[in-house]
């Protein structure tokens, strides 16, 4: 299914599904984050001029980051009843007015092609604003929370806190090594939650008035790192044979922790279910045993 929109200023535009590979390449190249997560891309749409096959924007819908949070939103929802608008990018040649047109057309197609989907959730990044486009497209607003990120002092790369903390991902090694090296600046931003109901649902969340315009981030001058994450990263690095990363993290531990702290934290890390699962999955349980003897 495709939607054709005739406009005075932009000509005739066509909104239609596009391949996940195309959506991913466009987002990585053009979106301010330049990042794509595994949960993205269940449904992807592109916007085109009727006279051209060049994709001038994409809207990417995927699974919720917290797959079990649907129950906190409404008792009328099951896991697959709600998706997130993960990424939206439109070429400047179309202008901001095209965003609401694009989103509206995407919702029209989702209603027709995915009738089981009852709601669309999306979050506005406080570094860019508070979500003006969601107000323009009649999303309901449900408040904000503060999200933590890390800025690499050398490269400027920004990474979400979930990469720092997730022992299921190899990213925990990279991020905790950078923290041990002292090259990360933690900060928080407001993350604004919006939900668009495609069907009538009873919300458990309290709807709020649209927020006043705000933009920016707050650096954490009193930040205290969770040392347990350093030990989990150490274990993942050893099990996956990331020798250089392992040595950097190990040296930080030896220089900054007492013997008693090392023993206690290692015991906790080596009982982490995701670390044990990774070792078992790769037939490397012997490496878990080796870690006990390294300190």
N, C-alpha and C positions, 0 to 999 in steps of 0.2 A: 504494500500500500504506500502511496505517496500523497503529499498534500501540495497543491499549487496555490500560491498566493500572488495576486496581482497588486502591485503597489505603485503609487505615483512617482516616488523618488528613487526607488530601487529597481523598478521594472518587475518582471515576473520571476518569482523565486520558487524553487522546488525543494521540498523537504522529504527525504526518503531514507530508509535504512542503509547503512554502509557496513562494510566488513570491519571486524574488530582490528585487523592488522592496519587498516587505513586510519581508523580512529586513534589507535595507539601512536602511530608515527606522527600524526598531526599534533596530538597533545604533547608528546615529548619534545617536539620541535618548537611549538608555539606557546603553550600554556606557561604562565609565570612560574609554575612549580617544576616544569620539565620532568615530571615523574608520573609513573603508572604503577598501580598496585594490582596484585593478583585478583582482587575482588572486583575489579573494574571490568566493564565491557560485556555484560550479559546482553544488553540492548544498546545499539549505537545508531545515531542518526547523523546525516550530513545535510548541509544547506548549499544549494547550487543556484546559479542563474540558469534560466531555462535554455539559454543559448550556449551553455558551456558545461563540460563535464568536470571542471575544476571545483574541488570541494572548498568552500569558503568558510566552513565552520563545522564543528562537531559537538554533539551532546552525548555524553557517555553515562549510561545508567548501569549500576552494579549492585552487588550484595552490600548489606549494611556492614560497617566496620565491626560493630558488635552484633553478631548474628542473633543473639538471644534477647536483644533489647526491645524487640517488637512487643513483648508482653507488657513493657512499661508504658508503651504508647497507648494501647487500646486492647481491650479484651476481644474485640472484633477482628483482630489480626492474627494470622499464622505466619510462619517464617517467610514463605514465598509471596505473601500478600503485599509486601512493601519493598520498594527498591530505593536506592539513593541516586540522586543526580550527582555523580562524582566529579565530573569535569565538564566545563562549558567553555568553548572558545569560538569566537567569530572574528573573521578578518576585519580590520579597520575600515576596509572599503565599503562594508555594509553599515557600519555605524552601530551605536548602542540601541537604536530603535528596533533593529532587527532581532535583538535578543528575545524580547517578549513575544514577537511573532514566531520565532523559532521554537521557543519553549511551548507555546500554545499548540503548535502543529505537532510537536512530539507527543504531547499528552493526547491529542486526538487519535494518533496512530496507536498509542499504547492502549487506549480504551477499546479500540477496534480489534487489535491483534493479540492483546494480552488481557482479556476480560477478568482474569483472576486477580490482577493487581489492583489493590484498593487505595493505595496511597504512595506518594513520592516524598521522600525526605531529602533535604539538602542542608548544608551548613555554609555560612558565610564566614570567610576568613577576616578577622579584625584588622589584619595588616593592610587590607585593601578597602575596607569599609564595613558597613553593617548589613548589607544585603538589599540595596535599593531595588534590584531587579526582581527580588522575591515579592516585595510590596507591589511592584507594578504588575505582577502576574497573579496576584491574589492568593499567594501562599499564606497560611496561618503561621503566626510567630509564637514560639514557646520559650523564649528566654535565651540566655547565654551561659556558657561555662568557660573557664579559662583552660587553654590548651598549652602544654609546654613543648618548646622546640629547642634545638641546639644550633648555634651558628659556629661554623668552623672559622677560627680567627685567620687562618692562612688562605683558604680557598673561598670563603664566603658561603659555602654550601649550607643549606638549611635542612635539618632532619627532624622529623616528628619523634616525640618521646617514645612512641610505641616501638620504634626500631631499637632504641636503647634498652628496653625492658623485656623484649620478647625472646625468650630462650629457644623458641621454635625456629627462629631465623638466624642466619649467619651474621646478619647485621649487628647483632648484639656484641660481636667480637670487635668489629670495626669501630663502633661508637664508644665502647668502654676503653679501647686502646687510646682513642683520641682524648678521652677524659683523663686517662692516666698520663698522657703526654702534656696535659694542660693547655690544649688548643681549642677548647669548646667554651662558648659563652651561652649559658642557658637563658631563655626568656619565655614569657607567656604572652598570649594574645587572647582576646575575647573571641569565642566561636559561637555564632548565632544560629540557633536551630529553627528551621522552617519546614513545614509539612503541608503538602497539597493533597487533600482527599479527592480521589477520583470517584469514590462512592461514599455513601453516608456511613460514617463510623463514629462511635462514641469515644471521645478522647479521655484518657485518664490524666494526661498532662493539662496544666492550666494555661489556656491561651492568654497571651499578653498583648498590650498595645505595641505597635511597631516601634522599634528603638529610635532614639535620636541619633543623628549621624555621628559616627566616631571612627577614628582610624589610628593605628599605631600598635606598638608593642612595648612590653615592660621587661627590662633586663633584671635578672635576679642576683642582686649583689650579695645576698645572704644564703645562696644556694648550698645545700648539703647533699652530696651524692649518696645514693643507696649503695653501700659497699657490697651488699650481697650480689648486686648485678656484676660487679667486677669479678667475683669468684665464679659466677655462672659463665661469664665470657671466657674466663681462663679455661674452664672445663670444656666448653664448646670448641675453643681453639685447639686444645690438646687432642680431643677426639677426632676432629676434622683435619688434623695435621697441619695447622697454620702455625708453623714453627716460629716465624718472626713475631707474629702477634702474641703468641704464647709467651715468648721471652720478655717482651716489653711489659705485658701485664704482670708476669711473675716477678720481675724486678721491682715494679711499683709496690707489689704486696710485701716483698721482703724488706723494702726500705721504709714502709709506712705502717706495718702491722706487727703486733707482738706475736710471739709463738702461740699464746693462748687464743688470740683472736684468729690466727690462721687456722688452727685446728677446728675451732668452732664454726667458722664460716665455710671451710672446706666440707665439713660434715653436712652442713645445710645444702650446699651447692650439689653435692654428689647424691643427694636424695631427691633432687628436683625431677619431677616426672618427665619433663620434656628432654632433659639431658639424658636420662636413662633410656627413653624411647629412641632418641637419635642413635645412641650406642648400640642398642639391640637391633634396630633397623639395618644398621650397616655392619653387623657382626663384629662390633668393636667393644664388647663389654669388658674385654681384658684391659682396655685403656682406662676404664673407670677404676679398676683395681690398681693399676699403675699410679694413678693420681694420688692415691692414699699414701704412697711411699715417697712422693716427691718433696714433701715438706717435713 
